[in-house]
Amino acid sequence: MLLHSVEIQGFKGIKDLYMNFNSDISVLIGENSWGSSSLLSALAVITKENFLYNCQDHDFYYEEDCAEECLSLRFTYIENPLIADESLQVYPELSEVSYFSHQIRKQVICYQVTANRVDKVITTRHHFIDEDGAILEVDNFPIRLRRLLDISPLIIFRSNRLYKPILKNEDQRVKAFYDLLIQQFSEENSRLTERELKQGLYAATLLLTYYLVNNKQDEEYIRKPTLEDWQVLDKINDLLDQMDNTTTRHVMMKLFSSIIFYRMGYALPEDALPILCIKNFGNTHPIVTSVGMRLLNNIPVQKILTSNTSDLIPMLTLPNIIRISRSASEIAVNQVLPKELSASTNRKVLFHIFHRRPIALFARCWFLVEGETEIWLLRELAEICGHNLNAEGIALVEFAQCGVLPLIEYAEAMGIEWYVMSDGDAAGRHYAKTVRSYCQDKETYYRHMTQLPARDIENFLFQKGFSSVYKEIAYGSSEFMNIPVHEIIQKAIQKSSKPDLALAVCDYARVRGARAIPNLLQKTFKKVIDLSKG
């Protein structure tokens, strides 16, 4: 079974939240205040350690002048589409509490935990419910729930918890899976020796039970993986990428799941398919993060990760990212569903943002500009005006190589504000027309668009008090010249470069102060910052 969704009302720091999870990897990103700790606490309710959890006083949502006296958690499970023979018919005790969801067109099980607080007395109730939210009255409820959590055990890796690495001989079941995995790899591959395979698996074991939880306790007793160990593990990842062998991946899943469960103090049921939940994934060296992400991709279980590192983004697809943001009134969850965007838009965003500018996914607003020159210039000029674009959550993104529309569409889908600044030449007019067509009305267009009244940013700045910068670089003099402006600018670019020219403009502006910044740019900065603040 897969965890399809969670619905939270009045629990800890979350007033109201509904979130769907992917069948493979869901990576949750957002600012520190969005409620990741509260979400993980909610998910902890369906771990083995918290079976039939009794809610406590601190579980109820509270904010100034608003204290909830009831809470509700709903966990919806679906059959795993990646496993051909998995069916609820195999589990009659679960089939009886399932129903066919017309919304997602799958057979599902919905487990609900509710609690009420009256005169400081807390009552917790556990039920299976139907599609309409009505309670399913069934006998042997604890047995049925135990079976559900046994076949879909959720494991939460936390940075403050100790999972000691395990040697393969400590547990017979772990040893059996270890030996079987070595055999599977040996049959499929002749490039890696048995010693190298053991090296790589040792590194993988430490990765899952030590590095991913960022645990530094007892580290003096642990042989740290060497660079060679990580390289061998990456070769194993290469091998898994090339292999069309689900058996090997399944054995790998069983091995690592058994290791984790053994350290937690109980055995993994034979038919179990774990759900891995890892907090703050990627808080390690980028090499370890990359190798670890590739390894997780090759383990056929559902993964739910929270992360604040851009190192992870290039290894993901658009639907893998779930972006969460908190406003004064609600928590917004944004995700691009498979096939929601066109194949062309998907490909362009994947390359332009995920591979080249992954940090932009953590921004509140994208300031979309035509070229790299604007990126060099605008950040500095905004700072001279007293605005720190980074601190305001604004990412400058060049769009000429990608086109402006794919970036706008993706930003809208992910709840990221956007603003476009284009040149005044033919290409710039085309971009402005694209934005105008996308916006529903003129007010929206002017809120999101500035078109320069010049052919490009260099000509605009030349006309707005920076002519001496270009003349000095082009001809060594700032005196009047009977030469067309575009020729002066071109000469300056030939003798220097666009980045160097941008730096010279910024140095000149810094000496003269904010009064040197053209009024149009100052108004644009204010509009972009207003968008980023919501």
N, C-alpha and C positions, 0 to 999 in steps of 0.2 A: 504494500500500500504506500501511496505517496501522500504527503501533507499538501493538500491543494490550497488551503487558505486558512487564515486566522482572523477572527473578528473580536475586537477588544472594546469593551465599554466600561469606563469608570475604574480602571485598574492602574494602580500606582501613578506614574506620570502621564498616562494616556487616558484622555476623556473619551475619544471615539476614534477607532482605527479599523480599517478593513484592508487586508493585504493578501494577494495571490502569490504563490510561489511556483517557480519553474520546476519541471520534472528532473532537470539536471543540476544547473547551478543558478542560484539567485544571489547576487551581490548587492547588499544594501549600503547605499552611500548617503551622506547628508551631514549637515552641521551638527556640532556636538549636542545641541539641545533637542534634537528631534524625538528622542525617546528610545534609543537602542537598548539601554539597560532595562527599561520597563518591558520592551518586547521580549527580550531574552528571559526575563522573569516569568512572563506569560507562557512562553514555550517550555520553560522548566516544569510547568504543571503537568506536562504529558511525558516527562521522563520517568524511568522506573523508580528513581529515588523518591518521587513525589506522588506515588500512586494514591488516588483518592485524597488529594490535597485538601487540607482544611485552611481556608483563607484567614489571614490575620488582620489586625487593625491597620497595619502599615500597607496592606494591599489595596486599600480603597483610595481612589483618586481624591486629591486635595489641592486646592489653590485658595488664595485669600478670598474670603467671602463666598466660597463655594466648596462644600464638602459633600461628596457623594455618599449615600447610605446603601447603595446596592452596586454590584458589579456583575459583569457577564463576560465569559470567555467561550468562544465557539471555535472548534477545530474540525475542519472538514477534510476527510480522507477520500482518495479515489484509487481505483485499481491502477497499477503501474502499467502504462502502455508499452514500456520497453521490455516487459516480460510477457512472452506470448501465452504461457500457460497459467498466468496468475488470474484467478477468478474468485470472487466471493463465494461461489458455489462450493469451493473446496473447504470453506470454513462455515459450516451451517450455523454456528453460534453467532457469527457476524452477519451472515446473509439475512438473518431474521431482523436485524436492526438497520439494514441498508435500504435505500430507496433510489429510484431513478430520477436524477436531477434534469429537468427539462431545460434549465438554463445552460448547463455545461454538457448536457447530453451524455452523462456517464452515471454509473452506479456509484453511490457515495455513502459514506457513514459520517454523521455529524455528532460529535461529542460536545456537550455543553456543561460548563461549570458556572453556577451562579451563587452569589452570596448576598445576604442582607444583614444590616447592622441596626439593631433596635435596642436602645438603652445599653449600649456597649456590649450587647450579646450578639455574637456573629453566628449565623446559620449558613452552612455551605451545602449545596445540593449538586448532585452529579446525575446527568441524564443523557440518553441518546434522544435526538429529536428528528422529526421529519422535515420535509421541504418547507412546510408552512410554519415551522418552529414549534409545533405541538409535541409534547413529550410522548415518547414511545414507552408504554408500560410493558416491561419484560421482566421475566424472572432471571435469577442468577446474574444480575447486572455486574457485580465485581468480576466474575469469571469471564464474561464477554469483554469487559474493558481490558482486563489483564491480557486476553488473547490478542486484542487489537494492538496494545502497546508492545507485546512480545514480537509480533511479526513486523512491526514498524517502530523499532526502538529509536528514540531520539537521543543523541549524545551531544551535550554542550561542552565545548572546550572553552574554559575560562582562563585568563592569564594568572589568576591567583590560586589555581588549583594544581595540585601535584600529581602528575602522571609519570611515574618512573619508567624509563625505557626497560624493555623486557628482553631477556635472552631466549633464544628459541627452545632451549632445553628445559626452561622453567615449567612449561605446560605442555602436555602431550598433544593436545589439540592444535596448539600453535605450531608445535614441531611438525605435525602431520601436514598442515597447510604449507608451512615453509618448505619442506622437502618436496611436496607436490609442485609448488611454484617453481622451484629450481629445476625440476624435471621438465615442466612445461616449457620454460625458457630454453633449456638445453636442446629440446626437440625442435624448437622453432628457429634456433639461431646457433650459428657456429662461430660468430665473431667475438662473443664474450666468453671468457673462461669461467669456470665455476667459482674461482676466487673473485673475479670481477663481479659476478652476479651477487655473491654474498656481500661484497663491499657496498654495492648499490642498494641492496635490501636493508642493510644495516643503516645506511644514511636515510632511507625511506622511513624506517622505524623511528629513528630519532626525530625526523621531520614531523611525523604525525603525533608523537607522544612527548616531545620536548620543545622543539622550536616553534611549532604552531601555537602553543599556549604561552609562549614567551616566559617559560619557567626557568629560573636560574638557580633553584634550590638544588643542593647536592651535586652541583656541576663538577666538583672536583673528582667525583667518582665515575664520571662519564667520559668515555673516549670520544672526543669531538670528531665529527667527520672532517677529513682533510679535503683539499681541493680536488684531489684524485677521486675521492668517494663521491663528491657531488657530480663530477664529470661522468663517472660510471653510471650514476643514477640517471643522468640526462640521456646517456646511451640507452638505458632501459626504457626511458620515455620515448626515444626515437623508435625503438623496437616495437613498443606497444602501439605507437601511431601507425606503423606499417602493417601490423598484424591484423588479420581478419579472424580473430579467435576470441570469441566471447567467453570461452571456458577459462582461458588464462586470466582475463580481467575478473571473472567471477571468483576464481581462486585467490587472486590478489585482494579482492574485497573481503573475502572470508578471513584471510590471514590478518589483515590490519584491523578488521572489526574484532576478531578474537583477541588480538593483543590489547586493544583499548578496553574491551569488556573484562578481560582477565584482570587488568590493573584496577578496574572499578569494583571488582569483587564478585562478579557473577558471570555465568556462561552465556554465550550467544546462542539462542535457539537455532536449530538446523534450518528452518524456513524463514529466518529473519532477514530483512533487508534494511539496514540501519539508515537513519537520516542524520547526517553530520551537520552540526551547527557550530561555527567557529567565530568567536568574537575577535575583532581587531585583526583580521587576517592581513598579512603583509607587513607587519611591524618588525621585519627582519631585513637582512641585506637583500638588495634587489635580485642577486643570483639565487639565493635561497627561496625568495618569493616566486621567481620564475619557475624554478625546478619544482617547487611545491605545487604550484598551480597546474603545471603539466601533469604531475602525478595524480592530483585530485580529478582532473579531467578523464583520466584513464581508469578510475575506480567507479564502477557502475552503480553508484548510490546517489540519492538526492543530497545536495549540499546547499546550506544556507550560510552565507558569510556576511559579516559586517566589516567594513573597511574604510579607511580614510587615506589610502595611498593610491597615487596615480600609477604606480608601477604595475598594478594588477590589470589595469584597463586594456592594454594592447592584447592581452590573452583572452579577451571575452568577445562575445557578440552583442549586438544591440539589445536583444531581449533579456540578456543576463543581468543587465543593470536595472535596479529598482532605486529610484531617487526619491528621498523623503525629505520634506521640508515642513517646518512648523510656523504657522502664523499665529496671530493673537487669538483666532477663533477655532482653528482646526489644524490637523496634521494631514498634509497632502501627500499622496502616494502616486508617483508617475512612473510608467514603464511603457516601452514600445513593444507591442505584441508582435509575434511572427506574422509577416505579410501585411502589417499595418502600413508600412511605408513601401514605396516601389523598390524593386531590386536595384535600380540605378541610385536612388537616394540612399538606400542602405549601404551600398558599396562606397559611395563618396564620403558619407559620414564615418564609416568604419576606418577608412584610410586617413581622412583629413583631421578627424578628432581623436578617435581611439588610438591610432598609431602615431600621429604626429603631435597632437596637443591634448593628451588625456587629462591634464590638470584642469582643462576648461569645463569638464563635467562637474566639478565641485563649485563652479561659479554660480552666482545668483542671476547674473546678466551677461550676455555676450554682446560686446561692442564690435560689430562686424565692419571691417574696413577692407578696401580693395587690395592693398599691397603691404609689403613688409616695412616700407618707409613710414607709413602711418603708425605702425606698431612701435617703431623707434621713437617717433615724434610725440604721439599723443599722450603716452604715459608720463613723459617728462613735462610736457606743457601743462597737463592736468595737475601735476605736483606743484608746479610754480603757482598755479591758481589756488593751491591749498587743498587739493583733492588727491587722496591716495587710492587709486583705482583698485589695487589689490585688497586693501583693507575694506573697501566697499563691496567686495565680492564680484568685481567686474573683470572679465577676461577679454583681452583684445584678440580677435580672431580674423586672420586674413582669409578672404573668400574668393579671390579672383580665380584660383586654380580649381575650385570646387563648384562655384556658382553659389549665389546667395540663397536661392529657394530651398535646396536640401537642408541647409543649416537652420533656416527659419522653421521649417516643418519639424525638424528633430527637436529644436529648442522648445517649440510649442508643446510637442508631445511629452517632453520631460519636465515641463513646468519651469523652464528657464526663460527669463525675460530676454529680449533682444532689441538691438538698435543698429541701424545701418547708416553708414556714411559713405557716399559715393562721389566720384569725380564728376565734373561737368562736361566731359567729352562724350562721344557717341556711346561708348561702353557704359559710362556712368549713367547716362540717360536711360539706357536699356535696363540697368539694375534698378533704377528708381521706378521705372514703369512696372517691373516685376513686383516690387514691393507694393506699389499702388494697387495692382491687380489682386494681390493677396489680401490686403486690408479691406475691411468691409465698408469703411467710410473715410472721409478726409481727415476727421479728427484723429482716428487711429493711425492713419498714414503719417501725419505731422508729429504724432507722439513718438514714432519709431523711425523717423527718417530725416537725414540732413543731406542735401545735395550741394556740393561746393559750387559757387558761382565762378568757377575757373576750370580749365581743362584738367588740372590735377592739383595735388596738395602743394607741390613746389611753386606752381604759378600763383596759387592762391596766397601763399605766404609772401611771395615776391611783391604782390600787389598790396599786402597788408603790413608793410613796414619792415620787411626782412630783405629788401633788395640788396642792401650793402653786403650782406653775408655772401650772396651768390656772386656779386661782382668781384669782391675781394678774392674769392677762391678761383674764379674764372680768369680775371685779368690783373689781379693784384692791386686794384683801385676801386674805391666806392664812388668815384665821381660819375657825373652824367655821361651816358654812352648812347650814341645813336644806333643802337643795335636792338633787334627784336628780342623781346623777353625770353621767348623759348630758346633762342640761340645762346643767350647768356647762361640760361639754366643748363642747357645741353653741354656747353663748354665746361661749366663747373662740375658736372657729373663726370665728364671725360677726364678732367684733371684730378678728381677726387673719387668719390663713390657716393651712392645714395645714403648708405649708413653714416659715412663721415659728414655728409652735408647735413643730415638730420641732427647729428651731434653738435655741429657748428651752430645750427639754428637754436638748439636748446641752450647752448652756452650763452649765445647772444641774448636770448629771452631771460635767462637767469640773471644776467647783469641788469637788465632793464626792469625786471619784475613783472607782476601780473598785468600791469597796464599795457604791456607789449603784446599780450595774447589777444588775437582778434576776437571781437565780440561774438561772432558766430560760433567759434569754438567754445567760448565760455558758456554760452547758452546750451550747446550740445552736451558739454560735460554735465551740466545741471540736469538736463533731461535724462541722461543715462543713469546718473546717480539716483534720481527720483524713481526710475524703473526698478533699480536694484533694491530699493527699500520697500517696494511693493506699494 
